[in-house]
Amino acid sequence: MPKYMIERNMPGAGSLSLDDLAVIADRSCRALEEIGPQIQWVESFVTADKVYSVYIARDQRLIREHAYLSGFPTDSICEVKAIIDPSTAREARRSQEHDTAKESGVY
């Protein structure tokens, strides 16, 4: 299933208490239970005025349904096409350094 990054404009999000965040997480989980297994919340990142959430879902319609049921804004939904981190560069470098086809002259 596709993975999505959701941007939510939530002024003051970074000032929410742990209890406030727990209430929000509970609302999200209840909405997910109502929708069913075609959508999964992976994690969210809280910044000063926004929340960025990662979901796995069959389609964007389910993300919007979750937003409606939970009462959260959904300002943008982007499908994740690839995931990179520092290991991406290391793996590419290692692959280039140990390209046996190149070493043997076979392309």
N, C-alpha and C positions, 0 to 999 in steps of 0.2 A: 504494500500500500504506500501511496505517496506520503512524504513528510512535508509539513508546512511550517513556516515562520509567520506568526501573527503579531502585528504591532497594535498596541492598545494605548491611546492617549488617556492617561489617568492622572491629572494634575494632583501633585502631593503624594503620589504612590510611594516615593522613597521615605516618606515620613510616617507611613503606616506602622502600627505596632505589630508585634508578633501575633497577638490575639486577632487584630484586624485581618492580617494575612491569612490566619487560620480560618476565619469566617469566609473569606473570599475563596480559599481552596475548597472548603466544604461545599459552597454553592456550585463551584465548578464540578466537583465530583458527583453531586446529586444530578446535575444536568447530564453528565456523561452516562450515569446509570440509566436515566430515562431514555436516552438515545439508543444505547446498546453498544455492542462490541465493535461496531464499524469505525469507531473513533477512540483515540487514546491520547491523553495528555502526557507528554514526556517530562517537560520542565518549563519553568518560567524564570525570567530575569527581570528584577525590579530595579528601575532607575529612578531618578528624581521625579519625573513626570510621565513616565511610560512604563508599560510592562510588555516584554517580548516573550511570547510563548511558542513552544515547539509542540506540534501535534502530529500524530500519524492518523490519517483519515482516508476513507474511500474517495472523497471529493470535497471541494470547497463548500458545497451546500451544507454538509454536516458541520463544518466549522461555523457557518452562519447560524445554523439551528442551535448549536451550543451557545453562541453569543446571545441569541434571543432568549433561550431558556434560563441562562445564568444572569442575564442583565448586564453583561460586560460589553463595552464598546469593541468593535473590530474595525480598526481604521485601515488596515491593509492585510492582505493574505498573499503570501508568496510561496510557491512550491519550491522546495529545496531541490536543486539539481545535482549538487555535489557537496561533500563535506571535506574540508582540508584542515590540516593542523601542521605543526612542525615536522611530524613524521612523514608527511606527504613529500616534502623536499628531500628528506633523508632517503626515502624509498626510491625516488626518481634518480637521485645521485648514485645510489648503490646499483640500480639497474643499469645506468649508463656505464659505470665503471666495470661492471661484470657482464657486459653483453657478449656472450659467447659467440654469437653469430658474427659480430664485428671482429672479434679476435681471430676467428677462423677464416675470415674473408668472405663469408656467406651472407648475402643480404636478401 
